[in-house]
Amino acid sequence: MNHLNWQDKKTIKKVTCIHTDAEKYIVNRALTAGSTYEVKNETEEFYFVVDNSGKVSGFYKDYFKEA
């Protein structure tokens, strides 16, 4: 149940959002293009970042570039 304490977990790295143009989901409510976010966990396909709401959420890596 690692996901229960991601909020308090050490930041792995920082990434910058490059766009919020999602095909399926509404992303622009949680991310802002040009903003930098803390990565708390990473998989092959997703970054789990602290988003604009202050919670940890998972997003496809194609929304970001490494800061």
PDB file of N, H, CA, C and O in Angstrom:
ATOM      1  N   MET A   1       0.833  -1.188   0.000  1.00  0.00           N
ATOM      2  CA  MET A   1       0.000   0.000   0.000  1.00  0.00           C
ATOM      3  C   MET A   1       0.876   1.249   0.000  1.00  0.00           C
ATOM      4  O   MET A   1       0.674   2.194   0.762  1.00  0.00           O
ATOM      5  N   ASN A   2       1.840   1.201  -0.881  1.00  0.00           N
ATOM      6  H   ASN A   2       2.004   0.433  -1.500  1.00  0.00           H
ATOM      7  CA  ASN A   2       2.804   2.286  -1.026  1.00  0.00           C
ATOM      8  C   ASN A   2       2.142   3.608  -1.397  1.00  0.00           C
ATOM      9  O   ASN A   2       2.639   4.672  -1.026  1.00  0.00           O
ATOM     10  N   HIS A   3       1.031   3.555  -2.124  1.00  0.00           N
ATOM     11  H   HIS A   3       0.627   2.691  -2.425  1.00  0.00           H
ATOM     12  CA  HIS A   3       0.373   4.768  -2.602  1.00  0.00           C
ATOM     13  C   HIS A   3      -0.230   5.607  -1.478  1.00  0.00           C
ATOM     14  O   HIS A   3      -0.535   6.780  -1.694  1.00  0.00           O
ATOM     15  N   LEU A   4      -0.409   5.046  -0.297  1.00  0.00           N
ATOM     16  H   LEU A   4      -0.161   4.093  -0.122  1.00  0.00           H
ATOM     17  CA  LEU A   4      -1.025   5.785   0.805  1.00  0.00           C
ATOM     18  C   LEU A   4      -0.098   6.853   1.390  1.00  0.00           C
ATOM     19  O   LEU A   4      -0.575   7.810   2.001  1.00  0.00           O
ATOM     20  N   ASN A   5       1.205   6.706   1.215  1.00  0.00           N
ATOM     21  H   ASN A   5       1.592   5.929   0.719  1.00  0.00           H
ATOM     22  CA  ASN A   5       2.131   7.699   1.774  1.00  0.00           C
ATOM     23  C   ASN A   5       2.967   8.398   0.709  1.00  0.00           C
ATOM     24  O   ASN A   5       4.030   8.934   1.023  1.00  0.00           O
ATOM     25  N   TRP A   6       2.515   8.407  -0.543  1.00  0.00           N
ATOM     26  H   TRP A   6       1.651   7.972  -0.799  1.00  0.00           H
ATOM     27  CA  TRP A   6       3.245   9.111  -1.604  1.00  0.00           C
ATOM     28  C   TRP A   6       3.366  10.602  -1.329  1.00  0.00           C
ATOM     29  O   TRP A   6       4.374  11.212  -1.685  1.00  0.00           O
ATOM     30  N   GLN A   7       2.369  11.191  -0.709  1.00  0.00           N
ATOM     31  H   GLN A   7       1.550  10.695  -0.420  1.00  0.00           H
ATOM     32  CA  GLN A   7       2.377  12.624  -0.431  1.00  0.00           C
ATOM     33  C   GLN A   7       3.598  13.008   0.407  1.00  0.00           C
ATOM     34  O   GLN A   7       4.184  14.072   0.205  1.00  0.00           O
ATOM     35  N   ASP A   8       3.975  12.148   1.340  1.00  0.00           N
ATOM     36  H   ASP A   8       3.499  11.284   1.504  1.00  0.00           H
ATOM     37  CA  ASP A   8       5.091  12.427   2.247  1.00  0.00           C
ATOM     38  C   ASP A   8       6.422  11.866   1.748  1.00  0.00           C
ATOM     39  O   ASP A   8       7.467  12.105   2.353  1.00  0.00           O
ATOM     40  N   LYS A   9       6.380  11.129   0.657  1.00  0.00           N
ATOM     41  H   LYS A   9       5.531  10.935   0.166  1.00  0.00           H
ATOM     42  CA  LYS A   9       7.574  10.493   0.115  1.00  0.00           C
ATOM     43  C   LYS A   9       8.543  11.534  -0.449  1.00  0.00           C
ATOM     44  O   LYS A   9       8.134  12.612  -0.879  1.00  0.00           O
ATOM     45  N   LYS A  10       9.815  11.197  -0.438  1.00  0.00           N
ATOM     46  H   LYS A  10      10.147  10.321  -0.088  1.00  0.00           H
ATOM     47  CA  LYS A  10      10.851  12.079  -0.985  1.00  0.00           C
ATOM     48  C   LYS A  10      10.635  12.269  -2.484  1.00  0.00           C
ATOM     49  O   LYS A  10      10.255  11.333  -3.188  1.00  0.00           O
ATOM     50  N   THR A  11      10.877  13.481  -2.963  1.00  0.00           N
ATOM     51  H   THR A  11      11.186  14.241  -2.391  1.00  0.00           H
ATOM     52  CA  THR A  11      10.740  13.791  -4.386  1.00  0.00           C
ATOM     53  C   THR A  11      11.874  13.125  -5.164  1.00  0.00           C
ATOM     54  O   THR A  11      13.044  13.272  -4.812  1.00  0.00           O
ATOM     55  N   ILE A  12      11.522  12.393  -6.222  1.00  0.00           N
ATOM     56  H   ILE A  12      10.572  12.274  -6.509  1.00  0.00           H
ATOM     57  CA  ILE A  12      12.509  11.700  -7.058  1.00  0.00           C
ATOM     58  C   ILE A  12      13.219  12.690  -7.970  1.00  0.00           C
ATOM     59  O   ILE A  12      14.446  12.700  -8.065  1.00  0.00           O
ATOM     60  N   LYS A  13      12.427  13.522  -8.639  1.00  0.00           N
ATOM     61  H   LYS A  13      11.430  13.513  -8.563  1.00  0.00           H
ATOM     62  CA  LYS A  13      12.943  14.534  -9.553  1.00  0.00           C
ATOM     63  C   LYS A  13      11.839  15.533  -9.838  1.00  0.00           C
ATOM     64  O   LYS A  13      10.721  15.393  -9.341  1.00  0.00           O
ATOM     65  N   LYS A  14      12.150  16.535 -10.635  1.00  0.00           N
ATOM     66  H   LYS A  14      13.057  16.648 -11.039  1.00  0.00           H
ATOM     67  CA  LYS A  14      11.154  17.529 -11.020  1.00  0.00           C
ATOM     68  C   LYS A  14      10.974  17.492 -12.522  1.00  0.00           C
ATOM     69  O   LYS A  14      11.929  17.292 -13.273  1.00  0.00           O
ATOM     70  N   VAL A  15       9.728  17.688 -12.953  1.00  0.00           N
ATOM     71  H   VAL A  15       8.953  17.850 -12.343  1.00  0.00           H
ATOM     72  CA  VAL A  15       9.404  17.713 -14.369  1.00  0.00           C
ATOM     73  C   VAL A  15       8.589  18.962 -14.665  1.00  0.00           C
ATOM     74  O   VAL A  15       7.914  19.503 -13.788  1.00  0.00           O
ATOM     75  N   THR A  16       8.660  19.411 -15.908  1.00  0.00           N
ATOM     76  H   THR A  16       9.208  18.972 -16.620  1.00  0.00           H
ATOM     77  CA  THR A  16       7.909  20.583 -16.346  1.00  0.00           C
ATOM     78  C   THR A  16       6.830  20.136 -17.314  1.00  0.00           C
ATOM     79  O   THR A  16       7.090  19.359 -18.232  1.00  0.00           O
ATOM     80  N   CYS A  17       5.621  20.628 -17.107  1.00  0.00           N
ATOM     81  H   CYS A  17       5.409  21.260 -16.361  1.00  0.00           H
ATOM     82  CA  CYS A  17       4.497  20.300 -17.987  1.00  0.00           C
ATOM     83  C   CYS A  17       4.667  21.076 -19.294  1.00  0.00           C
ATOM     84  O   CYS A  17       4.838  22.295 -19.280  1.00  0.00           O
ATOM     85  N   ILE A  18       4.619  20.363 -20.423  1.00  0.00           N
ATOM     86  H   ILE A  18       4.480  19.373 -20.434  1.00  0.00           H
ATOM     87  CA  ILE A  18       4.806  21.032 -21.709  1.00  0.00           C
ATOM     88  C   ILE A  18       3.495  21.274 -22.445  1.00  0.00           C
ATOM     89  O   ILE A  18       3.427  22.138 -23.320  1.00  0.00           O
ATOM     90  N   HIS A  19       2.443  20.513 -22.097  1.00  0.00           N
ATOM     91  H   HIS A  19       2.498  19.812 -21.386  1.00  0.00           H
ATOM     92  CA  HIS A  19       1.128  20.750 -22.696  1.00  0.00           C
ATOM     93  C   HIS A  19       0.050  20.056 -21.875  1.00  0.00           C
ATOM     94  O   HIS A  19       0.346  19.172 -21.071  1.00  0.00           O
ATOM     95  N   THR A  20      -1.192  20.456 -22.080  1.00  0.00           N
ATOM     96  H   THR A  20      -1.432  21.174 -22.734  1.00  0.00           H
ATOM     97  CA  THR A  20      -2.329  19.824 -21.406  1.00  0.00           C
ATOM     98  C   THR A  20      -3.372  19.392 -22.429  1.00  0.00           C
ATOM     99  O   THR A  20      -4.558  19.311 -22.112  1.00  0.00           O
ATOM    100  N   ASP A  21      -2.938  19.116 -23.641  1.00  0.00           N
ATOM    101  H   ASP A  21      -1.974  19.182 -23.898  1.00  0.00           H
ATOM    102  CA  ASP A  21      -3.832  18.696 -24.723  1.00  0.00           C
ATOM    103  C   ASP A  21      -4.063  17.195 -24.637  1.00  0.00           C
ATOM    104  O   ASP A  21      -3.330  16.411 -25.239  1.00  0.00           O
ATOM    105  N   ALA A  22      -5.077  16.801 -23.893  1.00  0.00           N
ATOM    106  H   ALA A  22      -5.674  17.438 -23.404  1.00  0.00           H
ATOM    107  CA  ALA A  22      -5.377  15.388 -23.701  1.00  0.00           C
ATOM    108  C   ALA A  22      -6.424  14.929 -24.706  1.00  0.00           C
ATOM    109  O   ALA A  22      -7.328  15.686 -25.060  1.00  0.00           O
ATOM    110  N   GLU A  23      -6.300  13.688 -25.163  1.00  0.00           N
ATOM    111  H   GLU A  23      -5.566  13.073 -24.875  1.00  0.00           H
ATOM    112  CA  GLU A  23      -7.269  13.135 -26.100  1.00  0.00           C
ATOM    113  C   GLU A  23      -8.534  12.656 -25.385  1.00  0.00           C
ATOM    114  O   GLU A  23      -9.642  12.889 -25.867  1.00  0.00           O
ATOM    115  N   LYS A  24      -8.374  11.994 -24.246  1.00  0.00           N
ATOM    116  H   LYS A  24      -7.473  11.806 -23.855  1.00  0.00           H
ATOM    117  CA  LYS A  24      -9.498  11.388 -23.551  1.00  0.00           C
ATOM    118  C   LYS A  24      -9.915  12.125 -22.287  1.00  0.00           C
ATOM    119  O   LYS A  24     -11.108  12.255 -22.010  1.00  0.00           O
ATOM    120  N   TYR A  25      -8.966  12.599 -21.534  1.00  0.00           N
ATOM    121  H   TYR A  25      -7.998  12.493 -21.758  1.00  0.00           H
ATOM    122  CA  TYR A  25      -9.228  13.095 -20.188  1.00  0.00           C
ATOM    123  C   TYR A  25      -9.056  14.605 -20.101  1.00  0.00           C
ATOM    124  O   TYR A  25      -8.404  15.210 -20.952  1.00  0.00           O
ATOM    125  N   ILE A  26      -9.632  15.202 -19.091  1.00  0.00           N
ATOM    126  H   ILE A  26     -10.162  14.711 -18.400  1.00  0.00           H
ATOM    127  CA  ILE A  26      -9.460  16.632 -18.839  1.00  0.00           C
ATOM    128  C   ILE A  26      -8.254  16.789 -17.923  1.00  0.00           C
ATOM    129  O   ILE A  26      -8.304  16.421 -16.750  1.00  0.00           O
ATOM    130  N   VAL A  27      -7.194  17.326 -18.454  1.00  0.00           N
ATOM    131  H   VAL A  27      -7.153  17.625 -19.408  1.00  0.00           H
ATOM    132  CA  VAL A  27      -5.948  17.446 -17.719  1.00  0.00           C
ATOM    133  C   VAL A  27      -5.694  18.880 -17.277  1.00  0.00           C
ATOM    134  O   VAL A  27      -4.986  19.108 -16.296  1.00  0.00           O
ATOM    135  N   ASN A  28      -6.263  19.847 -17.987  1.00  0.00           N
ATOM    136  H   ASN A  28      -6.838  19.661 -18.783  1.00  0.00           H
ATOM    137  CA  ASN A  28      -5.942  21.249 -17.709  1.00  0.00           C
ATOM    138  C   ASN A  28      -6.471  21.735 -16.364  1.00  0.00           C
ATOM    139  O   ASN A  28      -6.115  22.835 -15.942  1.00  0.00           O
ATOM    140  N   ARG A  29      -7.294  20.971 -15.688  1.00  0.00           N
ATOM    141  H   ARG A  29      -7.583  20.078 -16.031  1.00  0.00           H
ATOM    142  CA  ARG A  29      -7.735  21.328 -14.339  1.00  0.00           C
ATOM    143  C   ARG A  29      -6.696  20.953 -13.294  1.00  0.00           C
ATOM    144  O   ARG A  29      -6.648  21.555 -12.221  1.00  0.00           O
ATOM    145  N   ALA A  30      -5.868  19.966 -13.598  1.00  0.00           N
ATOM    146  H   ALA A  30      -5.907  19.477 -14.469  1.00  0.00           H
ATOM    147  CA  ALA A  30      -4.887  19.474 -12.634  1.00  0.00           C
ATOM    148  C   ALA A  30      -3.466  19.913 -12.947  1.00  0.00           C
ATOM    149  O   ALA A  30      -2.624  19.961 -12.051  1.00  0.00           O
ATOM    150  N   LEU A  31      -3.187  20.235 -14.209  1.00  0.00           N
ATOM    151  H   LEU A  31      -3.872  20.197 -14.937  1.00  0.00           H
ATOM    152  CA  LEU A  31      -1.843  20.642 -14.622  1.00  0.00           C
ATOM    153  C   LEU A  31      -1.910  21.988 -15.334  1.00  0.00           C
ATOM    154  O   LEU A  31      -2.930  22.347 -15.923  1.00  0.00           O
ATOM    155  N   THR A  32      -0.812  22.719 -15.270  1.00  0.00           N
ATOM    156  H   THR A  32       0.017  22.428 -14.792  1.00  0.00           H
ATOM    157  CA  THR A  32      -0.688  23.980 -15.978  1.00  0.00           C
ATOM    158  C   THR A  32       0.568  23.911 -16.840  1.00  0.00           C
ATOM    159  O   THR A  32       1.658  23.634 -16.340  1.00  0.00           O
ATOM    160  N   ALA A  33       0.411  24.160 -18.113  1.00  0.00           N
ATOM    161  H   ALA A  33      -0.474  24.385 -18.519  1.00  0.00           H
ATOM    162  CA  ALA A  33       1.565  24.134 -19.016  1.00  0.00           C
ATOM    163  C   ALA A  33       2.587  25.169 -18.567  1.00  0.00           C
ATOM    164  O   ALA A  33       2.237  26.312 -18.271  1.00  0.00           O
ATOM    165  N   GLY A  34       3.851  24.761 -18.518  1.00  0.00           N
ATOM    166  H   GLY A  34       4.135  23.833 -18.759  1.00  0.00           H
ATOM    167  CA  GLY A  34       4.932  25.642 -18.100  1.00  0.00           C
ATOM    168  C   GLY A  34       5.273  25.539 -16.623  1.00  0.00           C
ATOM    169  O   GLY A  34       6.307  26.053 -16.197  1.00  0.00           O
ATOM    170  N   SER A  35       4.432  24.889 -15.835  1.00  0.00           N
ATOM    171  H   SER A  35       3.592  24.471 -16.182  1.00  0.00           H
ATOM    172  CA  SER A  35       4.689  24.736 -14.401  1.00  0.00           C
ATOM    173  C   SER A  35       5.562  23.517 -14.140  1.00  0.00           C
ATOM    174  O   SER A  35       5.569  22.564 -14.919  1.00  0.00           O
ATOM    175  N   THR A  36       6.296  23.561 -13.033  1.00  0.00           N
ATOM    176  H   THR A  36       6.290  24.336 -12.400  1.00  0.00           H
ATOM    177  CA  THR A  36       7.165  22.463 -12.629  1.00  0.00           C
ATOM    178  C   THR A  36       6.495  21.692 -11.498  1.00  0.00           C
ATOM    179  O   THR A  36       5.910  22.284 -10.590  1.00  0.00           O
ATOM    180  N   TYR A  37       6.586  20.365 -11.563  1.00  0.00           N
ATOM    181  H   TYR A  37       7.061  19.884 -12.300  1.00  0.00           H
ATOM    182  CA  TYR A  37       5.933  19.495 -10.594  1.00  0.00           C
ATOM    183  C   TYR A  37       6.929  18.509 -10.012  1.00  0.00           C
ATOM    184  O   TYR A  37       7.889  18.117 -10.677  1.00  0.00           O
ATOM    185  N   GLU A  38       6.697  18.105  -8.757  1.00  0.00           N
ATOM    186  H   GLU A  38       5.918  18.423  -8.217  1.00  0.00           H
ATOM    187  CA  GLU A  38       7.540  17.134  -8.068  1.00  0.00           C
ATOM    188  C   GLU A  38       7.059  15.724  -8.380  1.00  0.00           C
ATOM    189  O   GLU A  38       5.874  15.420  -8.236  1.00  0.00           O
ATOM    190  N   VAL A  39       7.974  14.869  -8.804  1.00  0.00           N
ATOM    191  H   VAL A  39       8.936  15.116  -8.921  1.00  0.00           H
ATOM    192  CA  VAL A  39       7.647  13.474  -9.102  1.00  0.00           C
ATOM    193  C   VAL A  39       7.846  12.651  -7.832  1.00  0.00           C
ATOM    194  O   VAL A  39       8.932  12.634  -7.253  1.00  0.00           O
ATOM    195  N   LYS A  40       6.786  11.971  -7.409  1.00  0.00           N
ATOM    196  H   LYS A  40       5.903  11.984  -7.880  1.00  0.00           H
ATOM    197  CA  LYS A  40       6.843  11.134  -6.213  1.00  0.00           C
ATOM    198  C   LYS A  40       7.044   9.663  -6.550  1.00  0.00           C
ATOM    199  O   LYS A  40       7.580   8.909  -5.738  1.00  0.00           O
ATOM    200  N   ASN A  41       6.618   9.249  -7.742  1.00  0.00           N
ATOM    201  H   ASN A  41       6.182   9.862  -8.401  1.00  0.00           H
ATOM    202  CA  ASN A  41       6.802   7.875  -8.191  1.00  0.00           C
ATOM    203  C   ASN A  41       6.772   7.873  -9.721  1.00  0.00           C
ATOM    204  O   ASN A  41       6.220   8.780 -10.343  1.00  0.00           O
ATOM    205  N   GLU A  42       7.368   6.852 -10.309  1.00  0.00           N
ATOM    206  H   GLU A  42       7.817   6.115  -9.803  1.00  0.00           H
ATOM    207  CA  GLU A  42       7.460   6.787 -11.769  1.00  0.00           C
ATOM    208  C   GLU A  42       7.331   5.339 -12.218  1.00  0.00           C
ATOM    209  O   GLU A  42       7.873   4.431 -11.589  1.00  0.00           O
ATOM    210  N   THR A  43       6.608   5.136 -13.313  1.00  0.00           N
ATOM    211  H   THR A  43       6.167   5.874 -13.824  1.00  0.00           H
ATOM    212  CA  THR A  43       6.545   3.833 -13.966  1.00  0.00           C
ATOM    213  C   THR A  43       7.002   4.027 -15.407  1.00  0.00           C
ATOM    214  O   THR A  43       7.430   5.120 -15.778  1.00  0.00           O
ATOM    215  N   GLU A  44       6.917   2.986 -16.217  1.00  0.00           N
ATOM    216  H   GLU A  44       6.570   2.098 -15.916  1.00  0.00           H
ATOM    217  CA  GLU A  44       7.327   3.112 -17.611  1.00  0.00           C
ATOM    218  C   GLU A  44       6.465   4.111 -18.368  1.00  0.00           C
ATOM    219  O   GLU A  44       6.948   4.779 -19.281  1.00  0.00           O
ATOM    220  N   GLU A  45       5.197   4.219 -17.998  1.00  0.00           N
ATOM    221  H   GLU A  45       4.804   3.676 -17.256  1.00  0.00           H
ATOM    222  CA  GLU A  45       4.239   5.016 -18.755  1.00  0.00           C
ATOM    223  C   GLU A  45       3.777   6.294 -18.047  1.00  0.00           C
ATOM    224  O   GLU A  45       3.316   7.232 -18.698  1.00  0.00           O
ATOM    225  N   PHE A  46       3.900   6.330 -16.718  1.00  0.00           N
ATOM    226  H   PHE A  46       4.275   5.569 -16.189  1.00  0.00           H
ATOM    227  CA  PHE A  46       3.321   7.433 -15.943  1.00  0.00           C
ATOM    228  C   PHE A  46       4.320   8.090 -15.010  1.00  0.00           C
ATOM    229  O   PHE A  46       5.279   7.468 -14.553  1.00  0.00           O
ATOM    230  N   TYR A  47       4.067   9.382 -14.735  1.00  0.00           N
ATOM    231  H   TYR A  47       3.288   9.887 -15.106  1.00  0.00           H
ATOM    232  CA  TYR A  47       4.667  10.087 -13.614  1.00  0.00           C
ATOM    233  C   TYR A  47       3.557  10.302 -12.598  1.00  0.00           C
ATOM    234  O   TYR A  47       2.435  10.647 -12.970  1.00  0.00           O
ATOM    235  N   PHE A  48       3.854  10.104 -11.327  1.00  0.00           N
ATOM    236  H   PHE A  48       4.765   9.824 -11.025  1.00  0.00           H
ATOM    237  CA  PHE A  48       2.928  10.418 -10.258  1.00  0.00           C
ATOM    238  C   PHE A  48       3.457  11.677  -9.593  1.00  0.00           C
ATOM    239  O   PHE A  48       4.475  11.651  -8.901  1.00  0.00           O
ATOM    240  N   VAL A  49       2.746  12.786  -9.813  1.00  0.00           N
ATOM    241  H   VAL A  49       1.918  12.807 -10.374  1.00  0.00           H
ATOM    242  CA  VAL A  49       3.211  14.105  -9.390  1.00  0.00           C
ATOM    243  C   VAL A  49       2.207  14.740  -8.444  1.00  0.00           C
ATOM    244  O   VAL A  49       1.040  14.353  -8.393  1.00  0.00           O
ATOM    245  N   VAL A  50       2.697  15.738  -7.685  1.00  0.00           N
ATOM    246  H   VAL A  50       3.646  16.053  -7.726  1.00  0.00           H
ATOM    247  CA  VAL A  50       1.813  16.555  -6.866  1.00  0.00           C
ATOM    248  C   VAL A  50       1.233  17.607  -7.806  1.00  0.00           C
ATOM    249  O   VAL A  50       1.942  18.515  -8.239  1.00  0.00           O
ATOM    250  N   ASP A  51      -0.060  17.483  -8.122  1.00  0.00           N
ATOM    251  H   ASP A  51      -0.636  16.745  -7.771  1.00  0.00           H
ATOM    252  CA  ASP A  51      -0.686  18.369  -9.111  1.00  0.00           C
ATOM    253  C   ASP A  51      -1.188  19.666  -8.486  1.00  0.00           C
ATOM    254  O   ASP A  51      -0.891  19.945  -7.324  1.00  0.00           O
ATOM    255  N   ASN A  52      -1.940  20.459  -9.238  1.00  0.00           N
ATOM    256  H   ASN A  52      -2.180  20.233 -10.182  1.00  0.00           H
ATOM    257  CA  ASN A  52      -2.417  21.759  -8.771  1.00  0.00           C
ATOM    258  C   ASN A  52      -3.350  21.665  -7.573  1.00  0.00           C
ATOM    259  O   ASN A  52      -3.493  22.638  -6.833  1.00  0.00           O
ATOM    260  N   SER A  53      -3.987  20.521  -7.365  1.00  0.00           N
ATOM    261  H   SER A  53      -3.871  19.730  -7.967  1.00  0.00           H
ATOM    262  CA  SER A  53      -4.882  20.351  -6.223  1.00  0.00           C
ATOM    263  C   SER A  53      -4.114  20.022  -4.949  1.00  0.00           C
ATOM    264  O   SER A  53      -4.697  20.010  -3.865  1.00  0.00           O
ATOM    265  N   GLY A  54      -2.816  19.754  -5.063  1.00  0.00           N
ATOM    266  H   GLY A  54      -2.342  19.763  -5.944  1.00  0.00           H
ATOM    267  CA  GLY A  54      -2.005  19.409  -3.908  1.00  0.00           C
ATOM    268  C   GLY A  54      -1.982  17.922  -3.616  1.00  0.00           C
ATOM    269  O   GLY A  54      -1.391  17.492  -2.625  1.00  0.00           O
ATOM    270  N   LYS A  55      -2.622  17.126  -4.473  1.00  0.00           N
ATOM    271  H   LYS A  55      -3.102  17.475  -5.278  1.00  0.00           H
ATOM    272  CA  LYS A  55      -2.663  15.675  -4.285  1.00  0.00           C
ATOM    273  C   LYS A  55      -1.779  14.996  -5.316  1.00  0.00           C
ATOM    274  O   LYS A  55      -1.467  15.577  -6.356  1.00  0.00           O
ATOM    275  N   VAL A  56      -1.379  13.772  -5.029  1.00  0.00           N
ATOM    276  H   VAL A  56      -1.632  13.300  -4.184  1.00  0.00           H
ATOM    277  CA  VAL A  56      -0.565  13.005  -5.961  1.00  0.00           C
ATOM    278  C   VAL A  56      -1.483  12.345  -6.981  1.00  0.00           C
ATOM    279  O   VAL A  56      -2.418  11.630  -6.621  1.00  0.00           O
ATOM    280  N   SER A  57      -1.207  12.592  -8.250  1.00  0.00           N
ATOM    281  H   SER A  57      -0.448  13.173  -8.543  1.00  0.00           H
ATOM    282  CA  SER A  57      -1.997  12.032  -9.350  1.00  0.00           C
ATOM    283  C   SER A  57      -1.061  11.502 -10.415  1.00  0.00           C
ATOM    284  O   SER A  57       0.069  11.973 -10.548  1.00  0.00           O
ATOM    285  N   GLY A  58      -1.531  10.513 -11.181  1.00  0.00           N
ATOM    286  H   GLY A  58      -2.448  10.130 -11.073  1.00  0.00           H
ATOM    287  CA  GLY A  58      -0.729   9.921 -12.240  1.00  0.00           C
ATOM    288  C   GLY A  58      -1.093  10.493 -13.595  1.00  0.00           C
ATOM    289  O   GLY A  58      -2.271  10.638 -13.924  1.00  0.00           O
ATOM    290  N   PHE A  59      -0.071  10.819 -14.383  1.00  0.00           N
ATOM    291  H   PHE A  59       0.885  10.702 -14.116  1.00  0.00           H
ATOM    292  CA  PHE A  59      -0.252  11.381 -15.715  1.00  0.00           C
ATOM    293  C   PHE A  59       0.720  10.718 -16.675  1.00  0.00           C
ATOM    294  O   PHE A  59       1.815  10.316 -16.284  1.00  0.00           O
ATOM    295  N   TYR A  60       0.310  10.605 -17.947  1.00  0.00           N
ATOM    296  H   TYR A  60      -0.580  10.931 -18.264  1.00  0.00           H
ATOM    297  CA  TYR A  60       1.208  10.078 -18.964  1.00  0.00           C
ATOM    298  C   TYR A  60       2.473  10.930 -19.040  1.00  0.00           C
ATOM    299  O   TYR A  60       2.428  12.142 -18.829  1.00  0.00           O
ATOM    300  N   LYS A  61       3.581  10.298 -19.336  1.00  0.00           N
ATOM    301  H   LYS A  61       3.618   9.314 -19.507  1.00  0.00           H
ATOM    302  CA  LYS A  61       4.858  11.003 -19.399  1.00  0.00           C
ATOM    303  C   LYS A  61       4.915  11.999 -20.556  1.00  0.00           C
ATOM    304  O   LYS A  61       5.728  12.923 -20.518  1.00  0.00           O
ATOM    305  N   ASP A  62       4.084  11.842 -21.573  1.00  0.00           N
ATOM    306  H   ASP A  62       3.423  11.092 -21.604  1.00  0.00           H
ATOM    307  CA  ASP A  62       4.171  12.740 -22.724  1.00  0.00           C
ATOM    308  C   ASP A  62       3.686  14.155 -22.415  1.00  0.00           C
ATOM    309  O   ASP A  62       3.818  15.036 -23.265  1.00  0.00           O
ATOM    310  N   TYR A  63       3.134  14.401 -21.235  1.00  0.00           N
ATOM    311  H   TYR A  63       3.027  13.685 -20.545  1.00  0.00           H
ATOM    312  CA  TYR A  63       2.763  15.760 -20.834  1.00  0.00           C
ATOM    313  C   TYR A  63       3.946  16.532 -20.258  1.00  0.00           C
ATOM    314  O   TYR A  63       3.831  17.732 -20.008  1.00  0.00           O
ATOM    315  N   PHE A  64       5.082  15.866 -20.041  1.00  0.00           N
ATOM    316  H   PHE A  64       5.176  14.891 -20.244  1.00  0.00           H
ATOM    317  CA  PHE A  64       6.190  16.461 -19.301  1.00  0.00           C
ATOM    318  C   PHE A  64       7.519  16.341 -20.020  1.00  0.00           C
ATOM    319  O   PHE A  64       7.696  15.531 -20.930  1.00  0.00           O
ATOM    320  N   LYS A  65       8.445  17.174 -19.580  1.00  0.00           N
ATOM    321  H   LYS A  65       8.302  17.832 -18.841  1.00  0.00           H
ATOM    322  CA  LYS A  65       9.858  17.016 -19.899  1.00  0.00           C
ATOM    323  C   LYS A  65      10.613  17.198 -18.583  1.00  0.00           C
ATOM    324  O   LYS A  65      10.143  17.888 -17.680  1.00  0.00           O
ATOM    325  N   GLU A  66      11.766  16.583 -18.486  1.00  0.00           N
ATOM    326  H   GLU A  66      12.148  16.022 -19.220  1.00  0.00           H
ATOM    327  CA  GLU A  66      12.544  16.689 -17.245  1.00  0.00           C
ATOM    328  C   GLU A  66      13.063  18.098 -17.082  1.00  0.00           C
ATOM    329  O   GLU A  66      13.553  18.712 -18.029  1.00  0.00           O
ATOM    330  N   ALA A  67      12.948  18.602 -15.868  1.00  0.00           N
ATOM    331  H   ALA A  67      12.549  18.103 -15.098  1.00  0.00           H
ATOM    332  CA  ALA A  67      13.368  19.987 -15.586  1.00  0.00           C
ATOM    333  C   ALA A  67      14.861  20.069 -15.402  1.00  0.00           C
ATOM    334  O   ALA A  67      15.395  21.151 -15.159  1.00  0.00           O
TER     335      ALA A  67
END
